[in-house]
Amino acid sequence: MTPHPATAPAADSGPTPEPAAEPAPATDPAAAVRRRARAALETARLRTLALTDCLDDDGLTAQHSPLMSPLVWDLAHIGNQEEIWLVRAAGGRPPLRPDLDPLYDAFQHPRAERPALPLLSPDQARAYAAEVRDQSLNVLAEAPLTSTAATTATPTGPPTDPLPGPLLDRGFVFGMLAQHEQQHDETMLATHQLRQGPPVLEAPAPPPAPADAALLPPEVLVPGGPFEMGTSTDPWALDNERPAHRVDLPAFRLDTTPVSNRAYLDFVQDGGYADPRWWSPQGWAHRQRERLEAPLFWLRDGDRWLRRRFGRTEPLPADQPVVHVCWYEADAYARWAGRRLPTEAEWEKAARHDPATGRALRHPWGDQDPDPAHANLGQRHLEPAPVGSYPDGAAPCGARQLLGDVWEWTSTGFTGYPGFTAFPYREYSEVFFGGDYKVLRGGSFGTDPVACRSTFRNWDLPVRRQIFAGFRTAADGPPERS
Ligand SMILES: [Fe+2]
């Protein structure tokens, strides 16, 4: 998600610390929503501060890439969106700093222009975001949260038209703002990856691949038939994930794991970047114009390859998923391999459909929240885990690492599901429908669990490589036996 999806842990302390849980009676639904909302907001803020406190003011106000905002813009924008939607629209409270709205409106100012704006200083931005958060927590403490109003059936309106009922339904607006902040945290993590200079982020390496990783079949078969795509019931699902609808797919085969650096290097060394047969016409033109020869951040060193990762240069790990490839590169690799990218529906069916029950699961492993045995999420690590990791997070079809590690490009353009209704504002996703955007699925090592589930949809332009994106390939399945 280019403007709003956007995604970093501690400067020197590894994974983001967990906020303390607030005890509440398990029988009180509103208290449970309040507890979940408060924890999600606090987790997001700890990460935001960890990603910004590790740099000095020059590092926060500099533009490290024309593709990205100065980090101080993200910081105040996070506070401003929270003020607009949570404090004003949902809480019905008077504005704190309405003068800031135009400065931090992502649609009024493209990223390249933002350094020239009269932005708040780092200290001012921190103080503003904290002041808004105090107000938000007051709203959270006082607002009714158990309205049964259907968020997808509500007309949209500008932020000046408060829609407190639907916004507050089961704490939606708190979940929306926690996801928004985490998406910007992932974007800020991408800014750190683009930043020149010594490392400032630290995290432990992911665990080694499990013993059975080398024995996994290269692909899994997903039988033909219908499944439920999208959701009408997940209380914090965003408008573009709604509503649930039935999709019938023929059988297909899908890579068991994301494509590895080793496999991708075969494509590079086979001359894949020099052979237009493998590229779409637009992809070939882009490859030539930009002189692409390997994924972003790969460096050739004689006969070996290195990569740059958050200020470090290190040998390319052959068994990790390839990352920092654009859609055109993923598409070309798949054609070279005699395969294709999966459609978005194929990806979601592989990640959700349980043939034993016919149910659509919230996550590949079931409905329970992610834990560290399921997936590489939440910036616990600063790199993907080896392919074949996380057997406990496997989907019913046998595919692994569908959530976490790397976003996965699909062949599908971004559009609304049948019956889509924008909520709470068209600019969240509807204005991107039908453009050149390609859907990405599954989240990366830099995606927080609150913004990652098997229905979650991300999108970006097919040329983008700074995001933590890789892919897996698919092929048509064998005909069904009758
Ligand atoms: Fe945003």
Residues whose N, C-alpha, C, O or C-beta is under 5 A from the ligand:
A	BS01	LIG	P3 H4
